[in-house]
C-alpha cells in the first residue's frame, strides 16, 4: 500500500517517500511531510546549487549550506531560489 502524506511543498495529498532520505530531525520532518514528487524537485534544485556554486558535499561548509537551502525549500515561505548565474539548458 502506498504511503500518502500531506505534502508541505505541493500543498496537497501525495505519495510519500519510501524511506527517510536525510538523517536527523530534518530527515524525520521531510519523511513525514514531503512527497516523492517534491523530493525529486529538491534533488534537481540541489544539483543546480552544487554545480553552479561548485560545492563539494563532503565539505562541512557545503553540507551546512545545502541543509539550510533544503529546509528553506520545504518549510519556509520564502523558499529557495536559483543562483543568479544559472541559465536553464535549452531544449
Backbone as numpy.savetxt, mean C-alpha at the origin, in Angstrom:
# Nx Ny Nz CAx CAy CAz Cx Cy Cz
-14.16 -20.64 1.32 -14.99 -19.46 1.32 -14.11 -18.21 1.32
-14.47 -17.25 0.54 -13.71 -16.01 0.41 -13.93 -15.12 1.62
-12.85 -14.58 2.14 -12.93 -13.67 3.28 -13.19 -12.27 2.74
-14.24 -11.64 3.26 -14.61 -10.30 2.82 -14.23 -9.29 3.89
-13.85 -8.08 3.46 -13.54 -6.99 4.38 -14.24 -5.73 3.89
-14.48 -4.83 4.81 -14.96 -3.50 4.43 -13.71 -2.69 4.15
-13.31 -2.58 2.90 -12.03 -2.00 2.52 -12.01 -0.49 2.76
-11.04 -0.04 3.55 -10.92 1.39 3.85 -10.48 2.20 2.64
-9.77 1.60 1.74 -9.28 2.31 0.56 -10.37 2.44 -0.51
-11.10 1.36 -0.74 -12.13 1.36 -1.77 -13.48 1.86 -1.25
-13.65 1.84 0.07 -14.91 2.28 0.65 -16.07 1.34 0.37
-15.76 0.05 0.22 -16.82 -0.92 -0.05 -16.39 -2.31 0.42
-17.33 -3.22 0.47 -17.08 -4.61 0.79 -16.34 -5.25 -0.38
-15.22 -5.92 -0.08 -14.43 -6.53 -1.15 -13.67 -7.74 -0.60
-13.13 -8.54 -1.49 -12.38 -9.73 -1.10 -11.13 -9.35 -0.31
-10.98 -9.96 0.87 -9.85 -9.66 1.74 -8.60 -10.43 1.35
-7.51 -10.03 1.94 -6.23 -10.70 1.71 -6.28 -12.12 2.27
-5.52 -13.02 1.68 -5.48 -14.41 2.13 -4.70 -14.57 3.42
-3.73 -13.70 3.61 -2.87 -13.77 4.80 -2.30 -12.37 5.05
-1.82 -12.12 6.27 -1.18 -10.82 6.52 0.01 -10.64 5.56
0.14 -9.44 5.02 1.19 -9.17 4.04 2.30 -8.29 4.60
2.12 -7.83 5.84 3.10 -6.95 6.45 3.13 -7.25 7.94
4.30 -7.18 8.58 4.38 -7.54 10.00 3.84 -6.45 10.94
3.65 -6.83 12.18 3.32 -5.88 13.23 1.89 -5.39 13.23
1.66 -4.33 14.02 0.32 -3.77 14.16 -0.22 -3.22 12.85
0.65 -2.57 12.06 0.21 -2.06 10.77 -0.24 -3.21 9.88
0.48 -4.30 9.90 0.11 -5.48 9.12 -1.24 -6.04 9.52
-1.52 -6.04 10.84 -2.82 -6.51 11.33 -3.94 -5.59 10.84
-3.71 -4.28 10.91 -4.72 -3.33 10.43 -4.98 -3.51 8.94
-3.92 -3.72 8.18 -4.06 -3.92 6.75 -4.84 -5.20 6.48
-4.49 -6.28 7.14 -5.17 -7.57 6.94 -6.67 -7.45 7.25
-7.01 -6.71 8.28 -8.41 -6.59 8.70 -9.21 -5.60 7.88
-8.54 -4.63 7.23 -9.27 -3.51 6.62 -8.97 -3.23 5.15
-8.12 -4.04 4.52 -7.69 -3.75 3.15 -8.00 -4.95 2.25
-8.53 -4.67 1.08 -8.88 -5.72 0.12 -7.67 -6.09 -0.75
-7.82 -7.21 -1.45 -6.78 -7.63 -2.39 -6.59 -6.57 -3.47
-7.67 -6.00 -3.95 -7.60 -4.98 -4.99 -6.83 -3.74 -4.51
-7.11 -3.31 -3.30 -6.41 -2.14 -2.74 -4.94 -2.47 -2.48
-4.65 -3.68 -2.02 -3.27 -4.08 -1.79 -2.49 -4.07 -3.11
-3.10 -4.55 -4.17 -2.45 -4.54 -5.49 -2.15 -3.11 -5.93
-3.05 -2.19 -5.62 -2.82 -0.77 -5.96 -1.63 -0.24 -5.16
-1.52 -0.65 -3.88 -0.38 -0.21 -3.08 0.93 -0.78 -3.65
0.94 -2.03 -4.07 2.16 -2.63 -4.62 2.64 -1.82 -5.83
1.71 -1.39 -6.68 2.08 -0.56 -7.83 2.65 0.77 -7.36
1.99 1.39 -6.38 2.45 2.69 -5.84 3.83 2.53 -5.22
4.02 1.47 -4.45 5.30 1.22 -3.80 6.41 1.04 -4.84
6.13 0.32 -5.90 7.10 0.10 -6.97 7.53 1.43 -7.59
6.56 2.31 -7.83 6.88 3.63 -8.38 7.78 4.40 -7.42
7.44 4.39 -6.13 8.26 5.11 -5.14 9.68 4.55 -5.09
9.80 3.23 -5.07 11.12 2.60 -5.02 11.94 2.97 -6.25
11.32 2.91 -7.42 12.05 3.20 -8.65 12.38 4.68 -8.80
11.42 5.54 -8.56 11.64 6.98 -8.76 12.64 7.56 -7.76
12.57 7.09 -6.51 13.48 7.61 -5.49 14.70 6.72 -5.29
14.80 5.67 -6.09 15.93 4.73 -6.03 16.15 4.23 -4.60
15.07 3.75 -4.01 15.12 3.26 -2.63 15.60 1.81 -2.60
16.28 1.47 -1.54 16.68 0.09 -1.30 15.91 -0.40 -0.08
14.96 -1.31 -0.26 14.14 -1.77 0.85 14.90 -2.41 2.01
16.18 -2.71 1.81 16.96 -3.26 2.92 17.50 -2.17 3.84
17.45 -0.93 3.38 17.92 0.18 4.21 16.82 0.62 5.18
17.14 0.73 6.46 16.13 1.10 7.45 15.42 2.42 7.13
16.13 3.42 6.63 15.52 4.71 6.31 14.48 4.55 5.19
14.79 3.76 4.19 13.86 3.52 3.08 12.65 2.74 3.55
12.87 1.72 4.39 11.75 0.93 4.92 10.81 1.81 5.74
11.39 2.68 6.56 10.57 3.58 7.37 9.74 4.50 6.47
10.36 5.06 5.43 9.64 5.93 4.50 8.49 5.17 3.83
8.77 3.95 3.34 7.75 3.17 2.66 6.61 2.79 3.61
6.94 2.50 4.86 5.91 2.18 5.85 5.02 3.40 6.11
5.63 4.57 6.22 4.85 5.80 6.42 3.94 6.07 5.23
4.45 5.86 4.02 3.65 6.06 2.82 2.51 5.03 2.73
2.80 3.80 3.15 1.77 2.76 3.15 0.63 3.12 4.10
1.00 3.59 5.28 -0.02 3.99 6.26 -0.85 5.15 5.71
-0.21 6.13 5.07 -0.95 7.24 4.46 -1.85 6.74 3.34
-1.34 5.84 2.51 -2.08 5.31 1.36 -3.40 4.69 1.80
-3.36 3.91 2.89 -4.56 3.20 3.32 -5.40 3.94 4.35
-4.77 4.65 5.27 -5.50 5.11 6.45 -5.53 6.62 6.65
-5.07 7.39 5.69 -5.05 8.84 5.84 -5.97 9.49 4.82
-6.60 10.56 5.22 -7.46 11.32 4.32 -6.65 11.85 3.13
-5.42 12.31 3.41 -4.60 12.91 2.36 -4.07 11.88 1.37
-3.91 10.65 1.82 -3.35 9.61 0.95 -1.89 9.89 0.64
-1.39 9.25 -0.35 -0.02 9.46 -0.80 -0.07 9.88 -2.25
0.98 10.52 -2.70 0.96 11.00 -4.08 2.16 10.45 -4.85
2.08 10.53 -6.13 3.18 10.09 -6.98 4.30 11.13 -6.94
5.54 10.71 -7.11 6.64 11.66 -7.18 6.42 12.66 -8.33
6.84 13.90 -8.14 6.66 14.93 -9.16 7.32 14.53 -10.48
8.45 13.84 -10.38 9.22 13.47 -11.57 8.59 12.31 -12.34
7.61 11.61 -11.74 7.05 10.41 -12.35 6.25 10.75 -13.60
6.55 10.02 -14.66 5.79 10.11 -15.90 5.28 8.72 -16.21
3.97 8.53 -16.25 3.45 7.19 -16.54 3.93 6.70 -17.90
4.20 5.41 -18.03 4.63 4.89 -19.32 3.53 5.05 -20.36
3.91 5.35 -21.58 2.90 5.50 -22.64 2.54 4.12 -23.17
1.32 3.98 -23.59 0.83 2.67 -24.06 1.28 2.37 -25.46
